[in-house]
Amino acid sequence: MIKKLFLVGLLAAQVFALTPKDTIVIGIENETTRINPLFDEDHDSALDFVFSGLTRFSADMKVEPDLAKSWEVSADGLVWTFHLRKDALWHDGQKFSAEDVKFTIEQALNEKLNAPARASFEEVEKVEVLDPLTLKITLKTPFPPLLDALSIGMLPKHLLEGKDLNTDAFNQHPIGTGPFKFVKWQKGSYISFAANEKFYRGKPKAEKMILKIVPDYNVRTYEIKNNSLDVALVEANLVKSLERDKRIKIMDMSSADYRALMFNFHNDLLKSQAVRQAINYAINRSLIANKILHGYGFAANNPIQVSWANDKNAKGYPYDPKKAKEILAKDGWKLKGKVLYKNGKPLEFDIYAFNNDPLRVTLANVLQSELAKIGIKAHAIAKNSGAFEIDKVDSFIIGWGSPLDPDVQTYRVFSSKMDASTNENGWNYNHYSNKDVDEALLKARTTDKIEQRKFWYAKFINALHKDPPFAFLVYLRYPLAYNVKVHGIKPTILGHHGARFTHNVEEWSKE
């Protein structure tokens, strides 16, 4: 069986190695189940190819017009009027219009559909079509993240009206307004695309694109070397093996992507603020950044550290194992042998990580070792993603982070309203509930004054520090490896799992 799988993989590699110069083959880590913007969790690369939004982001993360050519907002921040470009077509040749925008937002808010995108549009009161190229969005409260939210790919009303978007075949054969048309999806292997000759920003430079699903970093590195892949994100510890190859270039990509130890508040032991604070002090983040990430990262202290909303005066948790021991001693923990005990029970819990992610597995093992130094018995456990539920285990090596508006991955992750046990689309997997955090996040997303938003995000960061839901570990930088024959790739700030590295894919070309 193993021999058969190897031969199949070798044959696939040979097929891709013979890719003509008009095709760029890109290695990606994750395969989605539905190519539909409403169900994206911020790292589906296929969406960049097929869909486009009313807005888009420049390489330096500034909001730019896309399907909307301009907009105005009322003085009170409640009414937004968007003017759409007239030259945008769906891939089937139908004209894009304001009706499609209204349909997309209403589907995002559809309670029966209950899509993850719902959280980004909760403040929308109504959407009105004024004419085919003009629409008005009225909000319940000011909502500055609206322009970021409207970068979501628009959906075609003429193809989806009256259908169940959860299950419709559209999700497997999508039609958008983006730079590339969907061609074929070979599940577990690749997704192929062809240039959209009528793309409103101009025909893409490459005729064909292939997203090849290669979850393993080692395999991606091997395939970059043997020309089975043209472009791929690689692990920091594998960069040196590529740097000496004159056929390969490495681009150092910044990111807003962090890794953290998530504490489950359904675990009585980890409910203890003292225990969580002590764990935070026991972690040598600089060591992780320098030794584990080989310098491709830096110490993390909060979830919006690389955002304009970060509080530069915010407190962090410096490496201080002595202080960690003092906190635990004050909380009643006493050392027996090598493990701390309180009321006859050991300070012991599990740290879960996905076994297909070498960095997360390494982090779990490092934490196990670091925590043992102060008397905490942690068990690093690596299993595949289907073998356990994140919101049920003691703790988990989690990753989040977005370069978009700070609301995008703070409200959904830390608001008690987004608790995964009560909201199936919530990302608050550890059941964290803090009234100060809830208030700060709500105020920050519903005021249009930038200084007020900064004030409330500073409150949010301070509340997280006092009552930590995570032990923030490191922010990642991503090495992007690509063949010297590929041109046009521009650096930008990446999101979770390296999302957005294909942000300007229509400009890529291959000799």
N, C-alpha and C positions, 0 to 999 in steps of 0.2 A: 504493500500500500504506500509506504514512504517513498519507495523507488518510483512508483507511478506518479505521485504528487510532485516529486522532484523533476521528473521528465516533463510534466505538464507546465511547471513553472519555468523550466529551461526553454521550452518551446515558445511560451508567451514572451519571455525576454528576447528571444531571437526575432520574433515577429516585430516587437517594438524597436529592436535595434536597427531594423531595416526601414524604419519610418522615413519617408521622403522629406526633403528640406522644407516643404510647405506645411509640415505638421510639427507642432511643438507638443512634446509629451511631458506632462507635469505629474510628479509623484505627490500624492496626498495621503494623509494619515487616516482620515475618517470617511466612511461611506454613509450618506444619509439614507433614510427610508422613504422620504418624500421630497422631491425638488419643488418646494413651495415656500415662499418667504414667510408665510404666516406661522409655519411650524419650525422655523430655524432657531437654533440655540447659539447663534453667533459664530459658528465655524463651518458652515457649508459652502465650500468653494464654488460649487456648481452655480450658485445663485449669481455670482459676479458675471457669469457668462450669459445667462439667459434673460435675467431681469434687470430693470432699472427703476429708480424711484423719482419722486419729484425733486429731490435734492441728492447731491453726492458730496464726497469729500476730496479735497486736494491732498497731495502727498503730505502736507504739513497740517492736515486735519482741519482745514477751514471749510465751512459749508459753502457749497456752490450750487447754482441752478443746474438742473438736469432736465427732467420732463417738464418741470415748471421753469419758465424763462424769467419770471419775476414774481414778487409778492409784496403785499402791504399788510400792516397790522394796525389795529385801532389803538388809540392812546391808552385805553385801559387793558390792552393785551388780550382781549377776549375774542376779537373777530379778525380772522386772517383771510385775505383774498388772494387767490393764486391764479396766475395767468399762464396757461400751458402753451408749449410750442406746438406749431401746427404741422410740423413735418415728421412727427413720430408715428410709426406704424407697428402693429403687431406682426409677429413673424408669419402669420397667415395672410397678411396684406391689408387687414382691416385697420381703420384709423383709430389711433388712441384718442380718448376724450375724457372730459370731466366725469362722465358717467362711470368710467372705469375706476377713477380715484374714489368716488363715493362708494362704489361697490366694495372696493378693497378695504376701506376703513370700516364699513358696516360689517363686513365679514370678520374683521379683527375683533369687533365688539360683540359678535354673535355669541350669545350665552350657550346655545346648543353646540356650536363649534368649539368653544372654549379653547382657543388657540393661544400659544405662549405670547403672541404679539399683543394680546389684549391689554397687558399692563402698560404698554406704551401709548395707549389711546383712551385710557380711563377718563381723562379730563375732557373728552370731546362731547359736547352737548348735541350738536347736529351738523350735518354736511349738506349743503345746498348747491345744486348745479344752476348757475346763472345763465350759461350758454355753453355750447360744446367745448369751449376752450377756457372757461372761467368757472371757478367754484369758490364757495365761501365756507369756511370752517368756524363754527362758533364753539367756544370753550366754556366750561363751567367755572373755571378759575384760570388765571394766567398759567401758562405751561411752557416755559422756555425750551424744554427738550423737544418740542413739536417738530422743529426743522430736522433734528436728528432722526426722530421717529419716522418722518416722511421720506427718509432714504430707503425705506423698505421697498422691495420690488412690488410694482403694481400688478394686479391681476386682471385678465380680460373678462369683462362682464358678459360679452356676447357668447363666450364659451362655457361659462361657469354658473350663470344665473339659474337658480332653482335646483342646483346639484349639491350633493353632500361633499364638501371640500375635504373632509377627513378621508374619504375612500375613493374619490373619483379618479379615473384613469389619467386625468391631467397631471397628477402628481408623479406619474412615471413617464409621461411624454409631454413635458411642459412647453408652453408657448408664451414668450415674453416680448419685451421691446428692446432687449439688451443687444450687445455687440455680436453675440454668437447664437446660432440656431441649434437646438438640440437635435442630435442625429440618432444616437443609439446608446442604450445602457445595458451593458453586460454585467449583471449583478455579481459583486464580489471581485470584479476584474477592472472594468474601466467605464467611463462615460465619454462619448465623443461628440464634438461640436463642429459646425461649419460656419464660416464667416457670414454675417448678416450684411449682404451687399447694400441694403437700404437703411443701414443704421444711421440715425439722424446726426450723429457726430462724425460721420465718415466711415467708410468700410474699414474694418480691422486690417492690420498689416499682414497677419498670418491667415492662410486659407483655412487651416484646420487646427483644432486643439483636441488633445486627449487628456483627461484626468485619469491617471492610473492609480488604483487603490493599492497602496503599499504601506500597511500599518507599521511595519517594523523598520526602525531607523537604520539598523545594520543593512537590511536588504536595500533600502533606498540609497544608502551610500554606495553599496556594491553596484547598483544599477546606474548610478551617476557615472561611476568609473568605467563601466563597460558600454556606455552610450545607449542603454535601454531607457534612460530618463534624460530629459534635457534640463529640467528644473526641479528642485525639491528642497525643502527645509531639512537640515540634518542636525544630528546631536552635536553639542559643543565638543564632546570628547572624541569625536570622529573627524573633526575639521583638519587636524594635522595630516591625516592620511590623504586628504584631498588637496591641500595647499601646494604640495610639490608637483602636482599634475598640471602641466601647462595648458591642457585642454579645458581646465575647469577654473571658474572664477568663484570667489566667495564674497557675498555682500552681507555686512553686519547690520541686521535689522533691529531697531529698538522695538519695545513692546510695552503694553500696559498689562501684560499677562503675569499673574502672580501665582505662587503655590503657597499653601497654608495647611496647618493641621486644624481640621474642623472638629470642635467638641460637640458631642450630642447631649443636649440638655434633658433628654429623657433618661440619661444615665445619672443616677443620684451622686456618684462620686465626682463627675465632671460638672455638676451643677455648682459645686463649690468654687466661689470666686477666688479664694486663696489658692486652690489647686491650679486653676487656670492661669493665674498670675505667676505662680511659681514656675510652671512649665515654660511660660514665655521667657522668664529670666534665665532658664537653664539652657537655652538654645544659642549656639554660636553661629549666627547668621552669616557673618563675614567668612567664616571657614567654609560654609556651604557654597557661598558665591564663588570663592576663589578656588577651592579644591574640587568641588563636585561639578560646578558649572564652568570650570577652567576660565573664569573671568567673564563669561557670557551671562552676567547678571549682577544684581546687587541686593543688599539686605532690604527686606520689606517690613514696613511698620503699619501700613494701613491700606485699604483697598482703592484709594484714589491718589496715591502718592505721585503719580506722573501726570495728574490732571491739573488744569488751571485752578481747580477748586481745592487743591491740597493746602493745608495749613502748615506753613513752613516752621511754625513754632510748636507743632504737635509733639507730644511726648512719644517716645518709643520704648522698647524693652531692650536695654543694652545687655550684653552677655554678662551675667553676674550670678554664678551658681551659689555663691555664699549668701546672697540676698534670697535666692530661691529657697535655700535650706532654712533661713531665718523665718520666712513667711510660713513655711510648712510647720516648723516647730511651734510657732505662735498659734497655729491653727490646731495644735494638739497631736501632730504626727510624731511618732518616736521610732527610731531606727532599731530594728531587731535583725541582727546579721547584716545583710545588705539591702533589706527592704523596709520601708516605712510602714508602720501600722497605727491604726486609730480605732478604738473600740473593738479590738480583736480582728479587724479587717485590714488586709494589705492595700497599699496604694498601687493598684494594678488595673490595667485596661488594655484593650486591643487597638492597634493602629492598622486600618485597612488601606490597601492601595490596589489599583488595577495592575494585573501582572503583565499587561502588554505595554506598559509605560515604564521604561527602565529608570527614568528620573524619579518618578513617584515611589517606585520600589526602593531605590537607593535612599530617598529621603526618609521613608518609614524606618529603614534599618539604621540610618544615622541617628534619628530621634530615639529609637530604642536604646542605642548605645549612650547617647548624651543624657537621657533621663535616668539611666541606671546609675550614673555618677552621683545623683542626689537622692537615690533610694527609691525611685519610681520604677516599678516593674511593668514595662510596656512590651507588648508582643506584636512585632511587625508581621502582618499577614498579607500575602499577595494572592489575589484571586481574579478570575476574569469578571468583567462587568455584569454578567448575568447571574453570577453565583451569590451575590449578596445585594441588599438594598441599602443605599447610602444613608437613608434616614433612620435605619434600624441599628447600625453598628455603633460601637463606642465612640470611635473617632475615624477620620478619613483624611487622606492626603488629597485635598481639594484644589481646584484651580479655577480662577475667574479672572476678569479684567477686560475692560473695553476702553479704546481710545476715544470713544464718542462721548456724549454728554455724561457727566458723572452719575446721573440718575439711572442710566441704562443698566448697570450691574451693581447698584447699591440698593435701590428700592426692592427689586425682585429677590435679592439675596438676603437682606437683613431685616426687612419689614415683617412684623408679626402677621400682617395680612397675607403674606406670601408663604406662610408655613406649609410645607409640602404635605403635612398630615391633614390639612383642611382645604388646601387649594392644589388641585392636581397639576396646575401649571406653575406653582410656586417653586422658587429655587432656594427657599430657606429650609434646607434639608436637615439642619440641626435643631429646629424648633426653637430658635432664639427669639426671645421676647423682652424688649426693653422699651419702656414708655418714652424715655428721652430720645432714643434712636428713632422710634416711630415718629415722634413729633418733629425732629430735625429733618428727617427725610421728606415728610409731607410738606413742611414749610419750604424746604429747598426746591421742591419740584413745582410749587405753586406760587412763586413770587417771580416777577420778571425783572427785578432789580438785582444786578450782578453782585453788588456788595452785600446785599441781604442773603443771596444764595451762598456766597463765601462764608458769611457769618454762620449760617445754619449748617453748612458742611463742616466747619470747624467744631461746632457743637457735636455733630455726629461723630467725628473722629475722636473727640475727647471722651464721649460716652462709650465708644468701642474700647478705648484704652482702659477705662475703669472697669468695664464688665466685658472682657474679651470673648467673642464668640469663636474666634480662631486664634491660633498662634501663627501670625503671618511670618513667612519664611524668606522667600526671595522673589524678586522680579526677574523675568527671563529676557535675554536678548537672543535673537534667532539667527544662526548662520544660514543664509540662503545660498545653496550651491547651484551653479548653472553652467552649461556648456558655453565656451567662448563664441560659438556661432550664433548664440541667442543675444539679441539686442533689444533695448527699449525698457528694460526693467528699471523701475524707480524705487528707491527706498521710501518707506513710510513707517508709521507707528502701527504695529500689529496688535491684534486682539487675542482672545483666548485661543489656544492651540495654533497660534500663528495666523489667525484669520486676517484677511485683507492682503496677503502677500501677492495676490493676483489683482490688486485694485486697479491697475492700468493695463489689463491684459490685452485690450484692443490695440495697444501701442507696441506689443511685443512682435518681434520678427526673427527669422532664422535664415542664415546664409545658405 
